[in-house]
C-alpha cells in the first residue's frame, strides 16, 4: 500500500515557474506515494484535479498579481493561505508532510499540530539580508530560521544553499539533504552557426530582464528571445522578441532554435531554466551576484558556460564563443552535464529519502 504525502505549495500546476516545475516533476514520479497537493487557485486556473498519483486540492482562490508582489507576498493573502493549511493539518492525517516555496507563514502556523519528525521543509534559497528594510528582513529571518531548524529535516536544492542554511542559522549540515533539480528532454544538435540568445523566466524585478535589453543593444548582430509570463515592457530593442504564455513544447522549440542561454538574475535558488538550456546543448552565461551563487554549481566557468561580472563581460564572452571550435566545446560540455541530471534519476533519490524519513531510518 502506498504512503500518503501532504504537499503544501502556494503555486502549482498549471502555473509555471521553477518551484512549480520541480514539484510536479518529482511528485508525479513517486511510485510509492499517493500525493495530496494543497495549493491556491490562481485566476481560475482549475478546480480540484487529479494528475497521475497527485490529487490537487485548491484550498483558496486568489489573483496571482494580488498574491505575488514585486517585494514578495501579499501578507494578508499569505496569512489566509496559512490559515487554510492549518485547517487541513488539523483535520487530516498523512504519513509525511512537506512545506515548499517559501512556506514562512503556513509552516509556522501548522507545525505545532504535526508530528515534527514527519515534516520536511524544502528551501530553494536563503533570503536573510536580502531585503534592505530592517523590519522586513528581521521578520523574514525569524521565520526562515524556524524552517531551517525544522526537526524533521530540510531539503536544499544545492550544496551552496546547504552551506548557506547551515552557516546563517548555526545548524549542523547533517540535517540538510541536498536534492537538486533536473530536466525532461535533451537535444545535442549542432547550434554553432546560429546567433540567437534566449532567456526563459518570470518577469519579476530580480530577473532583471531590462539588463538583457541593454546587452541586446550592444550585440545588434544577435537575435534575443525572452520567454516569460508577462510581456509588459517598454523600450524593447528591435532585435528582441518577447514570447508570452508558451506551452512546454513551444519552449523546447525556442531552446532548439537558440545557441546561448543568458540570465541577468540578481537572485536564483537554482535556475532550472539554465539546466534545461544545457539539455539542449546551450552554453549558459550569468551575471554574478550575492544571491545567485548557487549558479556556480550549474555553470562551471569556462566549461559549460561563463560566470560574468557584468554587461561588458557578457559581451566579451559572447564574442569569445564566435570561435566555432570554442563554442562546440562549451556546447558539448553543457549537454553532457545536463544529461546526468534527468528527473527520473533525481526522483529515485527523492523518493528513497522520503521513505527513509517515514520509516525512521
Residue pairs with C-beta under 8 A, 6 or more apart in sequence:
2 31
2 32
2 33
2 34
2 53
3 32
3 33
3 34
3 95
3 96
3 354
3 355
3 358
4 33
4 34
4 36
4 94
4 95
4 96
5 27
5 30
5 33
5 34
5 35
5 36
5 94
5 95
5 96
5 97
5 98
5 354
6 36
6 38
6 88
6 89
6 92
6 94
6 96
6 97
6 98
7 23
7 27
7 35
7 36
7 37
7 38
7 97
7 98
7 100
8 37
8 38
8 39
8 85
8 88
8 97
8 98
8 99
8 100
8 103
8 106
8 107
8 110
9 19
9 20
9 23
9 37
9 38
9 39
9 100
9 101
9 103
10 39
10 40
10 67
10 73
10 78
10 81
10 101
10 102
10 103
10 106
11 17
11 19
11 20
11 39
11 40
11 42
11 64
11 68
11 101
12 20
12 23
12 24
12 37
12 39
12 56
13 20
13 23
13 24
13 51
13 56
14 45
14 46
15 42
15 45
15 64
16 229
17 202
18 124
18 181
18 269
18 270
18 271
18 272
18 273
19 100
19 101
19 124
19 269
20 101
21 272
22 157
22 181
22 272
23 37
23 100
23 101
24 51
24 54
25 182
25 184
25 343
25 347
26 343
26 346
26 347
26 350
27 33
27 35
27 37
27 53
27 54
28 51
28 52
28 53
28 54
29 343
29 344
29 347
29 351
30 53
30 347
30 350
30 351
30 354
31 53
31 351
32 351
32 355
33 53
33 351
33 354
34 53
34 55
35 53
35 54
35 55
36 54
36 55
36 57
36 92
36 94
37 54
37 55
37 56
37 57
38 57
38 59
38 84
38 85
38 88
39 56
39 57
39 58
39 59
40 58
40 59
40 60
40 61
40 62
40 67
40 81
41 47
41 58
41 60
41 61
41 62
42 62
42 63
42 64
42 67
43 63
43 64
44 61
45 58
46 56
46 58
47 58
48 55
48 56
48 57
48 58
49 55
49 56
50 56
57 88
59 81
59 84
59 85
59 88
60 80
60 81
60 84
62 77
62 81
66 74
66 77
67 73
67 74
67 77
67 78
68 74
70 204
70 205
71 131
71 136
72 136
73 102
78 104
78 105
78 106
79 105
81 105
81 106
82 105
82 106
82 108
82 109
82 110
83 109
85 106
85 109
85 110
86 106
86 109
86 110
86 113
89 97
89 110
89 113
89 114
90 113
95 118
95 358
96 118
96 119
96 120
96 354
96 357
96 358
97 114
97 118
97 119
97 120
98 119
98 120
98 121
98 122
98 155
99 106
99 107
99 110
99 119
99 120
99 121
99 122
99 147
100 121
100 122
101 122
101 124
102 124
102 127
103 121
103 147
104 140
104 143
104 144
104 147
105 143
107 121
107 143
107 146
107 147
107 150
108 143
108 146
111 119
111 146
111 150
116 150
116 151
116 152
117 151
117 152
117 357
117 360
118 152
118 357
118 358
119 150
119 151
119 152
120 150
120 152
120 153
120 154
120 155
120 354
120 357
121 147
121 148
121 150
121 152
121 153
121 154
121 155
122 154
122 155
122 157
123 144
123 147
123 148
123 154
123 155
123 156
123 157
123 161
123 165
124 157
124 161
124 269
124 270
125 157
125 161
125 164
125 267
125 268
125 269
125 270
125 291
125 294
126 144
126 161
126 164
126 165
126 168
127 140
127 144
127 291
128 137
128 140
128 141
128 144
128 168
129 137
129 141
130 137
130 140
130 267
130 291
131 137
131 140
144 169
145 169
147 154
148 154
148 165
148 168
148 169
148 171
149 169
149 171
152 357
153 175
153 176
153 177
153 357
154 165
154 175
154 176
154 177
155 176
155 177
155 178
155 179
155 353
156 162
156 165
156 176
156 177
156 178
156 179
157 178
157 179
157 180
157 181
157 269
157 270
157 294
158 178
158 180
158 269
158 270
158 294
158 297
159 178
159 297
160 293
160 294
160 296
160 297
161 178
161 269
161 270
161 294
162 173
162 176
162 178
163 173
165 171
165 176
166 172
166 173
166 176
177 353
179 346
179 349
179 350
179 353
180 270
180 297
180 341
180 346
181 270
181 272
181 275
181 341
181 346
182 275
182 341
182 342
182 343
182 344
182 345
182 346
182 347
183 272
183 275
183 276
183 278
183 279
183 338
183 341
183 342
183 343
184 342
184 343
185 252
185 276
185 279
185 280
186 279
186 280
186 335
186 338
186 339
186 342
187 252
187 255
187 256
187 279
187 280
187 281
188 281
188 332
188 335
189 256
189 281
190 281
190 328
190 331
191 258
191 259
191 281
191 282
191 331
192 259
192 324
192 327
192 328
192 331
193 324
194 257
194 258
194 259
195 221
195 222
195 223
195 259
196 222
196 223
196 224
196 225
196 257
196 258
196 259
196 260
197 216
197 219
197 222
197 223
197 224
197 225
197 258
197 259
197 260
197 261
197 262
197 318
198 224
198 225
198 226
198 227
198 254
198 255
198 258
198 260
198 261
198 262
198 277
198 282
199 209
199 212
199 224
199 225
199 226
199 227
199 228
199 261
199 262
199 263
199 264
199 273
200 227
200 228
200 251
200 254
200 255
200 261
200 273
200 276
200 277
201 207
201 209
201 227
201 228
201 263
201 265
201 271
201 273
202 228
202 229
202 230
203 209
203 228
203 229
203 230
203 231
203 232
203 233
206 265
206 266
206 267
206 291
207 263
207 264
207 265
207 266
208 264
208 265
208 266
208 287
209 226
209 228
209 233
209 264
210 233
211 264
211 287
211 311
212 224
212 226
212 240
212 262
212 264
213 233
213 235
213 236
213 237
213 240
214 311
215 224
215 262
215 264
215 311
215 314
215 315
216 222
216 224
216 237
216 239
216 240
217 237
218 311
218 315
219 239
219 315
219 318
220 239
222 239
222 318
223 239
223 240
223 241
224 237
224 239
224 240
224 241
224 262
225 240
225 241
225 242
225 243
225 254
225 258
226 240
226 241
226 242
226 243
227 243
227 244
227 246
227 251
227 254
228 242
228 243
228 244
229 244
229 245
230 244
231 242
231 243
231 244
233 242
236 242
243 250
243 254
246 254
252 280
255 261
255 276
255 277
255 279
255 280
255 282
256 280
258 277
258 280
258 282
259 282
259 327
260 282
260 283
260 284
260 285
260 318
260 321
261 273
261 274
261 277
261 278
261 282
261 283
261 284
261 285
261 305
262 284
262 285
262 286
262 314
263 271
263 273
263 274
263 284
263 285
263 286
263 287
264 286
264 287
264 314
265 271
265 286
265 287
265 289
265 292
266 289
266 291
266 292
267 289
267 291
267 292
268 286
268 291
268 292
268 294
268 295
269 294
270 294
270 298
271 286
271 292
271 294
271 295
271 298
274 284
274 286
274 295
274 298
274 299
274 305
275 298
275 338
275 341
276 338
277 284
277 334
278 284
278 298
278 304
278 305
278 334
278 335
278 337
278 338
279 335
279 338
279 339
280 335
281 331
281 332
281 334
281 335
282 331
282 334
283 304
283 305
283 306
283 321
283 327
283 330
283 331
283 333
283 334
284 298
284 299
284 304
284 305
284 306
284 334
285 299
285 305
285 306
285 308
285 314
285 317
285 318
286 292
286 295
286 299
286 305
286 306
286 307
286 308
287 308
287 309
287 310
287 311
287 313
287 314
288 295
288 307
288 308
288 309
295 307
296 307
298 337
299 305
299 306
299 307
300 333
300 337
301 307
303 330
303 333
303 337
304 330
304 333
304 334
304 337
305 330
305 334
306 313
306 314
306 317
308 314
308 317
320 326
321 327
321 330
